[in-house]
Amino acid sequence: MVFPHPMSLDRDRAPVRRALERWAAGDLEGALAQFSDDILYLVNVDGLAVPFVSSTLGKEDLRQRLQLIKSTFHEERFEITSVVHEADHTRALVTVENRHRATGERLCVRLRLRYRVEDGRIVRAEEHLDAQYVEAFQRFVFHMENAARST
């Protein structure tokens, strides 16, 4: 098996770092530009229970999910901890701290991401996070919002 030169991987996988950096800078369109039109973005959380972390198919579907994150949360921290290139994919670790706009509650998660890049665009992304924690947070916020409405 022939492994690409590390500098080649840095160049070939640059869309991953650009997508992360542009999202961190608040540039949604700049981040989306790094993805293929038919991007498959998988998340290990029940998207029906927690819509802001649902899996998506296609760039427009991903745009809607990311806009939902922006409208649901104020992002306080998005720290790229590491980006590692493997032979056929790139892994990234990101620490995120968000504040729920409606309730003020904080959601702090560590994202484990895996990307596949083809022809200069991200064609597949897998996002893994603590699904039980995120689902419990969503239930908690739901109850807080309902309690606030009933008073």
N, C-alpha and C positions, 0 to 999 in steps of 0.2 A: 504494500500500500504506500502511495506517495502522499506525503503531507505538504500542504502549501507552506510557503515561507511565511513567518509571522507578520512581516510587513505587508504581505499580500492580503492576509486575513484582516489586518487593520483597515486597509483600503476597501476591500470587498464588503466588509461588515460595517462600514461607516454609517449606513442608514440607521443602525440600531442606536449608536451613540447620539446621532443627530435627533432621532425621535425622542429619546429620553431627555436630552438637553433642551430641546424646544418645548416639550411639555413642561419641564421645570421652570422655564422662562415665561410660561403662560401663553405660548404661541401654539394654539390648537391647530391651525391650518399648516403651520410649519412642521408640526409633528406628523399630521396626517399625510403630508406630501411624501413621507418616507415609506408609506405602505402601498402595496399593490391594490388595484381596484377590487380584486377578488380576495382580499385578505381574510384568512380564517383566524379568528382570535378566540381562543378557548380559555375559560376561567373555571376553576374547580368549585364554584359556588352556585347554588340554585338561583338562577336568574329570575325565576318567577317570584321567589321570596325576596330577593334583593336585586331590583332592576339595575342599579348603578354598577353592578359587577357581572352583568349577564354576558354570556358568550355572544359573538357576533360573526356574521358572514357578509363580507363586502365593506368597502370603505364608508359608504353612507350609513350603514348600520353602526359601524364603529364610531363615526362622527356623532350620531345621536346618543350613543352610550357615553362618550366623553363629554358631550354638552350636558348630559344629565348629571355627571359627576360635578362639573363646574357649577351648575345651578343648585345642587344639593349641598355642596360643601365650600367652605373657604379653605383653601390649601395653605397650611402654615409651614409645612416642610415637605420637600421632595428631594431626598438626598440619594444620589447614585453612589452606592457603596462599592460596587465592583462590576466590571464588564470583562468577561473571559471568553475568548474565542476557542472553540473546539473545532475538530475537523469538519463537521457538517452543520454546526449550529453555534449560536452565541448565547451565553447565559449572562444574566444581570441580576443584581441584588439591589433593591431600592427600599429605603425607609420612608414611609409616608405618614404625616400627621395632618389630619383634616378636622375642621370644626363644622359641625352640622349647622347650617344657616338658620333653620327654624327653631332648634332647641339649644344650641350652644354646646352640645355634647361633643367630646373629642373622640375621634376614631384614629387609633395609631396602629399601623400594620407594617409588616415587612413583606414586600412582594418578591417572589422568586420567579423570574421571567426566563423564558427560553424562546429564541427567535431563529427563524430560517430565512435567509436572504437569497433571492435569485434575481439576476439582471438588475442589480442596483436598488431593489425594493424589498421590503419585508413582506413575505408571502404567507407566513404562519407565525403566530405568537401563542405562547401558552403562559398563563398567569396563575401562579399558585400562591394562596394565602391561607390564613387560618379561617377556614370556612365557618366553623362553629362560632367563633368569636364575631365574625362579621354578621352572621345570621342573627345571633343574640343581640348585637347592637341594633340591627334593624327592627327587631321586635320591641326593644326598649324604647327606641325613638318613636315608633308607631304609637305605643301606649302613652308616652309623654305628650305627643301631639293631640291625641284624643282627649286626654285629661285637660289640656289647656283649652280645648274647644268647648268642653262641657262646663267650664267655670264661668 
